[in-house]
Amino acid sequence: MNVSGLLLTPGAGASSDHHTLVTVDQELSALDPPVPVRRVDFPYRLAGKRMPDRPPVAVAHLRAVAAKFAEEIGTTTDRLLLGGRSYGGRMCSMAVAEGLPAAGLVLLSYPLHPPGRPDRLRVEHFGDLDVPVLFVSGDRDPFGTPEELAEHAAAIPGRVTRVTLPGAHDLRGRDAEVAAAVADWITSREAPGRSRG
């Protein structure tokens, strides 16, 4: 299956103009051929609210914006990668687990659990992710250690690639490395194939 674009979403406290997302967008735009990227905000952010949307609202929004993005670039959602940082990536993974067709998932700083609460896992849907998945995370992320991520990602039926970078949840100062990891994955054999013109 060919990848035609990437729908990219922010973490709970940020907008689609978050510097990491912008850097990923720029990196993919520089590929040959470029990968179209659509950075999108969730409804609560568009409404000027601070409290993130509940999953049903976020998932419904993702279905709508993915369909619109796919239509605009002349494809279908099953040729789009979906993903984002933290909350955004989690919502994308839930949308795919609930049946939104996608080519794969790009999960940046996936929040396995709230800091200090490893008992409150956010992985119940991992068994329904039958698509290639890229995780890019910090080695000191309080939302989940590399060991925890490896343990729980094993439940994902799709092919999983994990990239661990030095840093915490925000991966401060690592935007270029995050973007390079995404680009390398998309252009490698680990991801669904890309059409080249």
Residue, then its C-alpha position, 0 to 999 in steps of 0.5 A: m500500500n502506498v503512502s500518500g500523506l501524513l495527518l499530524t496532530p498536537g499534544a493536549g497543551a499545544s496547537s498544530d503549529h507546535h515546533t516539532l510538528v512544523t519540523v516534521d512537516q518541513e522534513l517531509s516536504a523536502l523529500d523527493p517526492p515530497v510527502p504532503v502533511r496536514r497539521v490539524d487541531f482538535p475541536y477544543r483547541l479550535a473553540g479556544k478551550r483548554m480541556p482536551d476533547r473526550p476520545p469519541v469527539a476527537v475520533a469523530h473529528l479525525r475521521a472527518v479531517a482525514a477524509k477531507f485531506a484524502e479527498e483534497i490530495g486525490t486519495t483515500t484514508d487507507r493511504l494516509l499515515l495518521g499520528g502526532r504528539s502525545y494526546g494527538g498520537r493516542m487519539c489517532s491510534m484510537a481512531v485506527a483501532e476503531g476502524l478508520p482505515a490508515a496506512g500506518l501510525v506515527l506516534l511521537s512521545y506516546p503517553l502510555h500512562p500518566p506520570g507516576r501512574p503506571d497502573r493507568l495504562r492507555v494501551e487497551h486498543f493496541g491489539d486492534l492496531d493492524v498497521p505499521v506503527l512508528f514510536v519515537s520517544g525519549d529515554r526519560d519520558p515519565f509517561g512511559t519508559p522504553e522498557e514499558l513501551a517495548e512490553h506493551a507495543a508487543a501487543i500490536p499486530g502491525r509491524v512496530t518500529r521504536v526509535t528512542l532519543p535522549g530526552a523526556h516527554d517533550l524531547r526538547g531540542r530534538d526536533a530535527e532528530v524526530a523529523a529525521a526518524v519519521a522521514d527515514w521510516i517513511t522512506s524505508r522498508e519498515a513503512p508501507g511502500r510509497s509511490r514515487g511519481 
